[in-house]
Amino acid sequence: MENQKEIISLIIYVSVLIVIVIVFVVSFFLAYQKRKTQLLIEKAEQKRYFDEELARAQTEIQEQAFKNLSWELHDNIGQLLSVAKMQMNMLQADIPEDKQKAFGEASNVLGEGLKELRQLSRTLNTDYISKIGLLESLETEIKRFKRLNFLTIDFDIKGDEVKINKKDEIIIFRIFQECFSNVVKYSKASLLTIVVEYLPDHLKVTAVDNGIGFDLKNVKEGAGLTNMKRRSELIGATLNIEAEENKGVSVTLTYPYEQKLNKTA
């Protein structure tokens, strides 16, 4: 009887010991997995933070480069063209009568070129864009393209304007400035339709052209598209690009207001 009790006690002891070992192993494994998961999350967060900081730094560098180029265009090249225009006006009286018309036309072309250069220098200047805001910046850029007669542009604003972070406004403008440039350079479009829509919880900006389009699956993403997507991610916006060969391209940016309402840069 005593042997049987000892065997039972031993079995119970061993069973309890096994259970304790199993619990310890499972607990250790779960703790290890939790720590491993936490480390992976931290690593992913660090990478995301690094990528965001890198993108932000690149954007700031680009904006500074735009600003420097703006100053260069306005202060140096603009001044040179202004002097050339003045000299042409001074020489006009000495030009033979039969050459006056051609000379006048050349002088006018130079004058128009000077205006375009000054307008371009403004749209490259971050301070200027920040001062006049998103809508006026888009309207200014659209007017510039209209004067160049590259294509017909329809521009529409829907809803009441919502004030958003000025730095975000600059980034949204840069995205569509890049978009307009791509349309002019590559699309062979005759019509570009731009709609800015202020919805209850987000801003939606859409640009659609009727050009030759391209196959999204086969096209290699260039610096322009990459730049546009990176900038949109930086402000928490979603950028959707739809394209088909011979059916044009549609670019839609969705920017959630969230807690960004009425913030200033």
C-alpha positions as CSV (number, residue, x, y, z in Angstrom):
1,M,0.0,0.0,0.0
2,E,2.8,2.4,1.0
3,N,4.6,1.6,-2.3
4,Q,1.4,2.4,-4.2
5,K,1.0,5.7,-2.4
6,E,4.7,6.6,-3.1
7,I,4.2,5.8,-6.8
8,I,1.1,8.0,-6.9
9,S,2.9,10.8,-5.0
10,L,5.8,10.5,-7.4
11,I,3.5,10.6,-10.4
12,I,1.7,13.7,-9.0
13,Y,5.1,15.3,-8.3
14,V,6.4,14.5,-11.7
15,S,3.2,15.7,-13.4
16,V,3.2,19.0,-11.4
17,L,6.9,19.4,-12.3
18,I,6.1,18.8,-16.0
19,V,3.2,21.3,-15.9
20,I,5.5,23.8,-14.2
21,V,8.2,23.2,-16.9
22,I,5.6,23.5,-19.7
23,V,4.2,26.7,-18.2
24,F,7.7,28.1,-17.8
25,V,8.6,27.2,-21.4
26,V,5.4,28.5,-22.8
27,S,5.7,31.7,-20.7
28,F,9.3,32.1,-21.8
29,F,8.4,31.5,-25.5
30,L,5.5,34.0,-25.3
31,A,7.7,36.6,-23.6
32,Y,10.4,36.0,-26.2
33,Q,7.9,36.3,-29.1
34,K,6.4,39.5,-27.5
35,R,9.9,41.0,-27.1
36,K,10.8,39.9,-30.6
37,T,7.5,41.5,-32.0
38,Q,8.2,44.6,-30.0
39,L,11.7,44.9,-31.4
40,L,10.4,44.4,-34.9
41,I,7.8,47.1,-34.3
42,E,10.4,49.4,-32.9
43,K,12.7,48.7,-35.9
44,A,9.8,49.4,-38.3
45,E,9.0,52.6,-36.5
46,Q,12.6,53.7,-36.6
47,K,12.8,53.0,-40.3
48,R,9.5,54.9,-40.9
49,Y,10.8,57.8,-38.8
50,F,14.1,57.7,-40.7
51,D,12.3,57.6,-44.1
52,E,10.0,60.5,-43.1
53,E,12.9,62.6,-41.8
54,L,14.9,61.8,-45.0
55,A,11.9,62.7,-47.2
56,R,11.3,65.9,-45.1
57,A,15.0,66.8,-45.4
58,Q,14.9,66.2,-49.2
59,T,11.8,68.3,-49.5
60,E,13.3,71.1,-47.6
61,I,16.5,70.9,-49.7
62,Q,14.3,71.0,-52.9
63,E,12.3,74.0,-51.5
64,Q,15.6,75.8,-50.8
65,A,16.8,75.0,-54.2
66,F,13.6,76.4,-55.7
67,K,14.0,79.5,-53.6
68,N,17.6,80.0,-54.8
69,L,16.6,79.5,-58.4
70,S,13.7,81.9,-57.9
71,W,16.1,84.6,-56.7
72,E,18.6,83.8,-59.5
73,L,15.8,84.2,-62.1
74,H,14.4,87.4,-60.6
75,D,17.6,89.2,-59.5
76,N,20.1,88.2,-62.2
77,I,18.5,86.8,-65.4
78,G,15.4,89.1,-64.9
79,Q,17.6,92.1,-64.5
80,L,19.6,91.3,-67.6
81,L,16.4,90.9,-69.7
82,S,15.1,94.2,-68.3
83,V,18.3,96.0,-69.4
84,A,18.0,94.3,-72.8
85,K,14.4,95.5,-73.1
86,M,15.4,99.1,-72.2
87,Q,18.2,99.1,-74.7
88,M,15.9,97.8,-77.4
89,N,13.4,100.6,-76.6
90,M,16.2,103.2,-76.8
91,L,17.4,101.8,-80.2
92,Q,13.9,101.7,-81.7
93,A,14.1,105.3,-83.0
94,D,17.2,104.4,-85.0
95,I,15.7,101.4,-86.7
96,P,14.7,101.9,-90.4
97,E,10.9,102.3,-91.1
98,D,10.7,99.0,-92.9
99,K,12.2,97.2,-89.9
100,Q,10.1,98.9,-87.2
101,K,7.3,96.3,-87.2
102,A,9.6,93.3,-86.8
103,F,11.7,95.2,-84.2
104,G,8.5,96.0,-82.3
105,E,7.4,92.4,-82.4
106,A,10.8,91.2,-81.1
107,S,10.6,93.8,-78.3
108,N,7.1,92.6,-77.3
109,V,8.3,89.0,-77.3
110,L,11.2,89.9,-75.0
111,G,8.7,91.8,-72.8
112,E,6.4,88.9,-72.6
113,G,9.3,86.5,-71.9
114,L,10.4,88.8,-69.0
115,K,6.8,88.7,-67.6
116,E,6.8,84.9,-67.7
117,L,10.2,84.7,-66.2
118,R,9.1,86.8,-63.2
119,Q,5.9,84.8,-62.8
120,L,7.8,81.6,-62.9
121,S,10.3,83.0,-60.3
122,R,7.3,83.7,-58.0
123,T,5.8,80.2,-58.2
124,L,9.2,78.7,-57.4
125,N,9.5,80.9,-54.3
126,T,8.2,79.1,-51.1
127,D,7.6,82.4,-49.3
128,Y,5.4,83.7,-52.1
129,I,3.3,80.5,-52.2
130,S,2.9,80.5,-48.5
131,K,1.7,84.1,-48.6
132,I,-1.0,83.8,-51.3
133,G,-2.2,80.3,-50.4
134,L,-3.0,77.1,-52.3
135,L,-5.9,78.3,-54.5
136,E,-4.3,81.5,-55.7
137,S,-1.0,79.6,-56.3
138,L,-2.8,77.1,-58.5
139,E,-4.7,79.8,-60.3
140,T,-1.5,81.7,-60.9
141,E,0.2,78.6,-62.3
142,I,-2.8,77.8,-64.5
143,K,-2.9,81.3,-65.9
144,R,0.8,81.0,-66.7
145,F,0.2,77.8,-68.7
146,K,-2.8,79.3,-70.4
147,R,-0.7,82.2,-71.6
148,L,1.8,79.8,-73.1
149,N,-1.0,78.2,-75.2
150,F,0.1,74.6,-74.6
151,L,-3.4,73.3,-74.0
152,T,-6.9,74.3,-72.8
153,I,-7.3,74.3,-69.0
154,D,-10.6,74.1,-67.1
155,F,-10.3,75.0,-63.4
156,D,-13.2,74.6,-60.9
157,I,-13.5,75.1,-57.2
158,K,-16.2,73.3,-55.2
159,G,-17.3,74.0,-51.6
160,D,-16.1,76.6,-49.2
161,E,-12.4,77.0,-48.7
162,V,-10.9,75.4,-45.6
163,K,-7.7,76.8,-44.2
164,I,-5.1,74.2,-43.8
165,N,-1.4,74.0,-42.7
166,K,0.6,76.4,-44.9
167,K,3.5,74.0,-45.2
168,D,1.0,71.3,-46.4
169,E,-0.4,73.8,-48.9
170,I,3.0,74.3,-50.4
171,I,3.5,70.5,-50.7
172,I,0.1,70.1,-52.4
173,F,0.9,72.9,-54.8
174,R,4.3,71.3,-55.6
175,I,2.6,68.0,-56.3
176,F,0.3,69.5,-58.9
177,Q,3.0,71.8,-60.3
178,E,4.9,68.6,-61.1
179,C,1.7,67.1,-62.5
180,F,1.1,70.1,-64.8
181,S,4.7,70.0,-66.0
182,N,4.3,66.3,-66.8
183,V,1.1,66.9,-68.7
184,V,2.8,69.6,-70.9
185,K,6.0,67.5,-71.4
186,Y,4.6,64.1,-72.0
187,S,0.8,63.8,-72.5
188,K,0.2,65.5,-75.8
189,A,-3.1,66.5,-74.3
190,S,-5.4,69.3,-75.6
191,L,-7.4,69.6,-72.4
192,L,-6.5,69.5,-68.7
193,T,-9.4,69.6,-66.2
194,I,-8.5,70.6,-62.6
195,V,-11.0,70.4,-59.7
196,V,-10.4,71.5,-56.1
197,E,-13.2,70.2,-53.9
198,Y,-13.5,71.1,-50.2
199,L,-15.5,68.2,-48.6
200,P,-16.6,68.0,-45.0
201,D,-13.6,66.0,-43.8
202,H,-11.0,66.2,-46.5
203,L,-9.7,68.2,-49.5
204,K,-9.8,66.5,-52.9
205,V,-7.7,67.8,-55.8
206,T,-8.1,66.1,-59.2
207,A,-6.3,66.7,-62.5
208,V,-7.4,64.8,-65.6
209,D,-5.9,65.2,-69.1
210,N,-7.1,63.7,-72.4
211,G,-3.6,62.9,-73.7
212,I,-1.9,59.7,-74.8
213,G,-1.7,58.2,-71.3
214,F,0.5,55.3,-70.5
215,D,0.3,51.7,-69.1
216,L,0.8,51.8,-65.4
217,K,1.8,48.2,-65.2
218,N,4.7,48.5,-67.7
219,V,5.9,52.1,-67.1
220,K,8.9,52.6,-65.0
221,E,8.2,55.0,-62.2
222,G,10.3,58.1,-62.8
223,A,11.6,60.7,-60.4
224,G,8.5,62.9,-61.0
225,L,5.9,60.3,-59.9
226,T,8.1,59.2,-57.0
227,N,8.5,62.7,-55.9
228,M,4.7,63.3,-56.0
229,K,4.0,60.2,-54.0
230,R,6.7,60.9,-51.4
231,R,5.4,64.4,-50.9
232,S,1.8,63.2,-50.5
233,E,2.9,60.6,-47.9
234,L,4.7,63.3,-46.0
235,I,1.5,65.2,-45.3
236,G,-0.7,62.2,-44.7
237,A,-2.4,62.5,-48.0
238,T,-3.3,59.7,-50.5
239,L,-2.3,60.1,-54.1
240,N,-4.1,58.0,-56.7
241,I,-2.9,57.8,-60.3
242,E,-5.0,56.2,-63.0
243,A,-3.8,55.9,-66.5
244,E,-4.4,53.9,-69.7
245,E,-2.8,54.1,-73.1
246,N,-4.7,56.6,-75.3
247,K,-7.1,57.4,-72.5
248,G,-5.3,60.1,-70.6
249,V,-4.2,60.3,-67.0
250,S,-6.1,61.1,-63.8
251,V,-4.3,62.3,-60.7
252,T,-6.3,62.6,-57.4
253,L,-5.0,63.8,-54.1
254,T,-7.0,63.2,-51.0
255,Y,-5.9,65.3,-48.0
256,P,-7.7,64.6,-44.6
257,Y,-8.2,67.7,-42.5
258,E,-8.2,65.8,-39.1
259,Q,-6.4,68.1,-36.6
260,K,-4.8,70.2,-39.2
261,L,-7.6,72.6,-39.4
262,N,-6.6,76.3,-38.9
263,K,-3.0,75.4,-38.2
264,T,-0.4,77.7,-39.5
265,A,3.2,77.0,-40.6
